[in-house]
Amino acid sequence: MAVSGPASSSERLWSDPRKGMSSDNIKGLVLALSSSFFIGASFIVKKKGLKIAGASGVRAGAGGYSYLYEPLWWVGMITMVVGEIANFAAYAFAPAILVTPLGALSIIISAALAHIILRERLNIFGILGCVLCVVGSTTIVLHAPQEREIVSVKEVWDLATEPAFLLYAAFMIATTLILIIHFVPRYGQTYVMVYIGVCSIVGSLSVMSVKALGIALKLTFLGMNQLTYPQTWAFTMIVITCVIIQMNYLNKALDTFNTAVVSPTYYVMFTTLTILASIIMFKDWDRQGAIQIFTQMCGFVTILAGTFLLHRTKDMVEASSTPSFSMRPSKHTEDGCELEAIPLQRQASL
């Protein structure tokens, strides 16, 4: 005779990992793949718009906002919004450990389009780096934990206000302020990690709020209204604030550095911090065995290897095109617009 009691609470919180991917995880997977296509293409369209705007006004990397008057930049922005909406929905159905690594696909799309449209070279080693990103992402997806079942946005708020996550959030906010106040004015134009660091740190916090807001909307559509809870609106304000900060500093990074460097670097930092935040807040690894966790880590290391290879490949291309090392940013002309090429050796030494 089956006994139903204490086990029912556990079953409500977690899907059975032995049954393969749940229907929610599959929905999240499809939405995440769609999101990567749109976001990967938006990087290229936006950068093309930034170049056109920079030719007739103050560049975004120098503090200008002339790109706001460039229609092509807005096309890229709309494309990114569509991708982010799909990504937003994906987090409502699947854990961040499953959704976030699929951003590797956007790296491949942006790198390929940059090679074709922006004439930013991507050689065979860069292609190998893309392949490694896909292999690592696939490994993580196949061993991702099941989504935790939540019936109220108040449950998410309780998770977000536990001491461990509050400590993480406080440390990340302090680090962001230090980067913006001290490092951005001094090193933002020299080291890609400065702008990307701000985007990634803020992004890890925004994803947790996006997931909370997505869960609230999903439950509301299912008939359990969550819009009456103040926690829903608190998460909404956090999302809006984080997105504005991310957009500003991502534009600066794209306008200052090569797309083939910005995309993988942003992906590595953003994914690492987002997975860490999800593990702390949602306790994604609580119901997984050591083998599953180890396999996921191996998949993530494979992604890191792929993105590092992309980075160093671009470094070699830039080095071969420059006759000698210079401590000043070199200049080259692309599509009739003079751009700065930052030697990547200096970025890697940060």
N, C-alpha and C positions, 0 to 999 in steps of 0.2 A: 504494500500500500504506500503510495507516494505521500510524502509529508510536505505540506506547504506552510511556510512560516517565515523564519528569518531569511531563508534563501530568496524569498520573493523580493525583498528590498534590494538585494544584490543584483538580481536579474533585471530589476527595473533600471538600475544605474548603468549596467553594462550589457551589451549584446554578447552572445556566446561566441568566443573566438574560434571555436571548432567548426562553425558553420560556414566559414569563408567570409567573403565580403557581404555585408548587409546591404539592403536596398538603399539605405541612406548613404552609405559609403560609395556605392556605385553612382548615385546621383551627384555626389560631391566630386567624384573623379571626372565625370563627363563635363561638369561645369568648370572644373579647374583646367582641363585640357582646352576648352573653348576660350577661356580667359587668357591662356598663354599665347594663343594665336593673335588675339587682338592686341595684347600688351606688347608683344614682340614687334609687331608692325608699327605700333604707335611711337616707339623709340625713334625709328628712322624718320617718320613723317614729322615728328616734333623737331628733331635735329635739323632737318631740311628747312623747316620754318625758322628756326633760330639763326641759321646761317643767312637766310634772306633778310631777316630783320636786322641782324648785326651789320650787314653791308650798308644799311641806310640809317642806323641809329646806334645807341650805346648797347654793347653786347651784354647779355644776361650775366656772363661771368665777371663783368666789370661793374655790376650793380644796376644795369639798365633794365627797363621793362618794355622796350619797343616791340618785343615779340607779341605782346597783347594785341597789337594792331595788325598782325600778320595772319591772314585767313588760313594758310597752310598749317600754322602752329595749332590753330583751333581745330582743324580736321584731326590732327594727331591727338589733341586733347580729348576730343569726342570719342575717338577710337579707344583711347586708354580708359575713358569712363565706362564704355561698354564692357571692356575686359574686366575692369574692377567690379562692375555690377555682377558679372558672372562669378568672379572670385569671391565677392561678398556672399553670394548665394551658396557657393561651395562650402564656405566655412560654417554655414548653418546646418549642413548635412554631414560633414566629415571632420575628423580631427585635424588639427594643424599639421601634425607629422605626416599626414597623407597629402594634404592640399599644397602646402608650401613648397616641398621639393619639386613639384611639377613646374615650377617657374623656370626650371632648366630649359624647358621647351622654348620659352620666350627668348632665352639667350641665343639658342640656335637660330631662331627666326631673325632676330635683330642682327646677329653676326652675318648671316647669309645676305640679308637685304643691304646691310652696310657695305658688303663686298661688291654687290651689284650696283646699288644706287649711289652710295656716297664714295665709292671707289676706295674704301678702306680695306687694304689687302688682308685676306685670310688664307694662309697656306695649308698644306696638308696636315701640319701639326695642330693648327687651329681646328681643323675638321675632326682630328682625333680627340681633341679636347671636348668638342661637342658630343661625340659618341660616348665618351666617358661620363659626361653629365647625364645622358639618357640612361645608360646602364645603371648608374648609381640611383637615379630617381626611380627606375623600375624596381630595383631591389627594395627600396624603402616602401614603395606602394604595395608590393606583394606581402610585406611583413608588417604593415601598419596596424595599429590597434583599432578596435572597433570604437565607434562614436559613443560617448557617454550620453545616456538618456537623461534629459533635463526637462522638468515640467513647469518651471517658472523662472523668470529672469532674476528673481530674488535668490535662487540657488547660485546663479553665476556671480551675483554680487557678493554672496557669502564666500565663494571661492576667491574672489578678487581682493577681499579684505582680510584674508588669512595672513599671519605674520610673514610667512616665507615670501609670498608674492608682493606684499607691501614693501619689504626690504629690497627686493629686486627692482620694483618700480622706482623707489626713492633713489637707488644707486644710478639707474639709467637716466632719470631726470637730471640729477646732479652732473653726470657726465656730459649730457647734451648741453647744459648751460655753460659748462667749461669750454666745450668745443666752440660754441657759437660766440662766446664773449672773448676768449683768449686766442684760439687757434685759427678760426675762420679769417679774421682780419690779417693775420700774419702769414698763414701757410695755405689758405684756401686755393690760391692760384697755382700752387706748386705741387701739393700732394693730394692725389685723388682720394685718399683715405679720409680727409677732413670732411668734405662735403658728403661723401658716402656714409661716413660714420654717423653724422646727424640723421640722414635719411633712414639708416638701418635701425638705429636705436629707437627713434620715434616710431618707426614702422612696427617693431616688435610689440610696442604698447598698443598701437592702433589695431593690430590684428586681433588682439584679445578683446578689445572693445567691439570690433566689427563682428566677431563671432558671437558675442553677447547680444548685440543688436539684431543680428541675423536670427538667432534663436528666438528672440522676443517677437520678431515679425512672423516667423514660421508658426509659432504657437498661436499668435493672434489670428492668422489665416485659418488655423485649424479650429477656431472657435473659442480659444482661451485668451481673452484680451489681456495683453501685457502693457498696453499704452497708458493704463491708469497708474502704473507703478513709476515713482520718481527715478528709480534705478535705470529704467529704459532711457529716459531723457538725459540722465547723467552720462551714460555710455554714448549717446548720440553726440553730445557736446565734445566729449573726448575724441571721437572719431573725426569730427569736423576740424578741430584744432590740429590734430596730428596730420591730417591730409594736407592742410594748407602749408604746414612746415615742410612736409615731405616734398610737395610740388615745387616749392621755392628753391630748396637746396638741390633737388634732382635736376632742375633746369640749369642751375649754375654748374653742376658737374658735367652735364651733357654739352654745354656750350664751351667748357674749358678743356675737357679731355676727350680722347677718342672713344667712340661708342663701343668698340670691341673691348675696351678696358673697363668702361663704366658699367656695362651690363653684367659681366661675370663677377666683378668685384662687389657690386651692389647685391647680387644674388647670394653670394657666399655669406656676407655679413648679415643680410636681412634674414636668410634662412636659418643661420646658426642661432641668432638671437630669438627668432620667433619660435623655433623648436624648444629652446631653453625656457622661454616664457610659458609655453604650453605645458611642458613637463611640470613646471612649478605650480602653475595655476590649476590646470585640469587633471594633473596627475595621470598623464597618458600611459605611463609605464607601469602603473600599479598592478594591472592584471596581465602583464606579459612576462614570459620566462626569460632567463638569461640569454638563451640562444636567439630568440627573436630580437631582443634589444641589441645584442652583439651584431646581428645581421644588418639591422638598421644603421648602426654606427659604421659598419663596413661600406654600406651603400653611400652614406654621407661622405666618408673619406674619399670614395671614388669620385663623387661630385667635386669635392675640393681639388682633387688631382686634375680633373678636367678643366676647371676654371683657372687653376694655376698654370696649366699648360697654355691655355688661351692667352693669359696675361704675359707669360714669358715669350710666347711666339710673337706677340705684337711688339714686345720689347726688342726682340732681335730684328724685326722688320724696320722699326724706327731707327735702331742703331746702325743698320746697314745703309740706310738712306741718308745718314748724317756723317760727314767726313771726319769729324772729331767731336769729342765730348765737350759740351759747353754748359756752364753754370747758368746761362740765361736761356729762356725758352726760345727754340728756333722757330723760324717763320717759314711757311710754305703756302702756296696758292692752290685752292681747290674750288672748282666751279666759279672762278673769277672772284673769290672772296678770300682775303688773307686771314689765315687761321694760325693759332699758336699750337705748336707741337711740343709737349712737355716730355723731356727725356724720362723714360720710365725707370731708369736706374735710380733716380732720386726718389721716386715714389716707393720703390721696393725697399729703400733703406729706412723708411719711417719706422 
